[in-house]
Structures are given as C-alpha cells and as structure tokens.
C-alpha cells in the first residue's frame, strides 16, 4: 500500500512527509571538541617550561581542547554499507603532506595515513568511496585510488587537467566525475574510467568574457545556464545525473553526464526561472537513495533538503555545542548503512566545519514513512 501511494503522490509530497518529523540529533563530534564542565583555571608556570612547544600543545596540556586534531578538512565520505567515515585533509604550510583518516561508527579514529608514494608528497582534496575497501581522492592533477589502509592502487592524471577538486562515483560502472579546470577549452567536469585510467568525457564550459574595461580593470562576464564559473562540490543521483555547486552563480546546476547536456538549475527560491541569486550559497552536497538532495548553505548556516526535481522541502536546524560560535559549513556526507525503507530507515549525516579549529559533527537522521504518512 505504501509503495502504491508513493507512485501516485508527487516526489515533493513524498519527501515532505518522509522528513516531516526528522530532526537531526548530534551523535558525536570529531576534532577539537571542548570538554564538558567548567573550564579549569590555568596554573601559573615559568615561561621556560613551555619553550619548544606550540600553542596548541600548551592548550592541550591545560585541558582546553581534546580529541583528534584536524589540520584542514577537505571532504568526507562514508564507505558503502558501513558507518566508517573517511576524512580527507589537504596540506598546509605547517603540514605540507595531505592525509586521510578513518573513523569508526562511534567516532573513534581507527588509523591515519599520509597521501605520499615512495617519498613523493601527493596533495589530497575531495574524496568519495568506490567500494567497501577503495576510495578515490582528488590530487589536483587528477584522481588517485587508495585502499582504506593507505595503499596507493592507481594514479589517473592528464596533462590537460588542473585544479581537480571534488569527485563523485557514478554508481557501479567504474566511472568517476570530478570538478576541475582544464587547459583545453577550460572544461570544468571530467569523467574518468577507473578500469582504463583514461578520460572518457569532458563538459561544462566557462562563461564568456565579453568586455574588459581597461580603466577599472573590471570584466563583464556573460553567464549562460550551462556555464560553470566556480564548480565546487559534486554529487550524482541514481540516474547518474551530475549535481554541481556553482559558487559564483550561487545555485546547483544539473547535467546529464553522457552528453554533457545542461538539465536545470535550482536554489532555495526555486527551479530555473524562479532562481533568485542571494537566497542560497551552496557548499557540500550529497544525494540519498531516494534522490533527495542535501546541501550545505552559507546563507542560512544550515542543511537544506530538496526533492529529486530541485524543489525546496525543508531546512534542518543544526544543534551546535556553542550556538554563538562563528562556524562555516563545508563538506557533507550521507551514510545509507542499514537503510531499510519498509521498516525504520535511518541515516547518518556528517558535516565538516571550516573555521580556525576544523572539526566535524555526525548527526542521526531517523524517520518512519508509515507513521509520517498517517
């Protein structure tokens, strides 16, 4: 009866009822979480005892911060059919080597490995899972395949590809889609075949510069729907349509990967002509098994839910440990482990926060379609 009702109802109504009573509950925090209780008064110690120690090390000894210390969180992904969370971090001045960390279902770190091969540093950016043992990580010049234990399996690079930033897996056909910039026609999306290690498709042109004012050095840029000025996070649905956060146009743009055809765009105000720049500023994006779309939004500082056609459904208020703390949402990942539509489906939502001390929150999303529809 439930399945027949869902076929008759609109996707927007199904999503609206399914998530009607869903309220994300914070399960745990990873990275620089403050201890509970009142802050202990710092003991006065001679200055010479802290020589040679960093400020963070001194603060740790004072009991102000605890937990795993992220250097910079680039992206998150969950392993398929598992609650293992993979975090990718890119190198900084102080920590020039990228690294990857694996966390279990309780948020405890299992292990961390540096993304280097034979002494050669490899930068790490966006990450996505391919199977229960393999992950794909953007390296700037392409995509590398790693095992979760830190073994480099395959390197995919091309002379034309630059600034490869985020990646998504196109189901189980061995294809990966990545946002990047290329030196040939400035294509912004590259499709890689993991079986051959070659590029099979590129699309998504940059907008055309139609005028340059030499007095003010300002550029007039002619945008079209299919253009991608700043392609950022990327995701794909069950039909293998590709969803891209366009940081310049401030909307989500959708493409058919086989032809590279632009399908539609949407933001918090609506789809296509109803889009209103300023209502939405997307960051991380992910899609669940029902093709509902989750997007981190800088405007509302929360997670917005859209149905499969890009129509806005609801906003998830996030319960932060310190509501007055200035944080910025960054990447987003969904876990579909133990997801059962007919019983009590649930999922986990992982969010990373880009601020002075990077950290991640993992939330539980629990809902019951039967009770929601009644």
Secondary structure as UniProt FT lines:
FT   HELIX           2..8
FT   HELIX           11..18
FT   TURN            19..21
FT   STRAND          25..30
FT   STRAND          33..34
FT   HELIX           47..50
FT   TURN            51..52
FT   HELIX           55..61
FT   TURN            62..63
FT   STRAND          65..66
FT   STRAND          73..78
FT   TURN            80..81
FT   STRAND          85..89
FT   STRAND          99..103
FT   TURN            105..106
FT   STRAND          109..114
FT   STRAND          116..117
FT   TURN            118..119
FT   STRAND          120..121
FT   STRAND          127..129
FT   STRAND          134..138
FT   STRAND          142..147
FT   TURN            148..149
FT   STRAND          152..157
FT   TURN            159..160
FT   STRAND          161..169
FT   TURN            171..172
FT   STRAND          175..182
FT   TURN            185..186
FT   STRAND          189..193
FT   TURN            194..197
FT   STRAND          198..203
FT   STRAND          208..213
FT   TURN            214..217
FT   STRAND          218..222
FT   TURN            225..226
FT   STRAND          231..236
FT   TURN            238..239
FT   STRAND          241..246
FT   TURN            247..250
FT   STRAND          251..256
FT   TURN            257..260
FT   STRAND          261..266
FT   HELIX           272..274
FT   TURN            277..278
FT   STRAND          282..287
FT   TURN            289..290
FT   STRAND          293..297
FT   TURN            298..301
FT   STRAND          302..306
FT   TURN            308..309
FT   STRAND          312..316
FT   TURN            323..324
FT   STRAND          329..335
FT   TURN            337..338
FT   STRAND          346..353
FT   STRAND          359..366
FT   HELIX           369..373
//
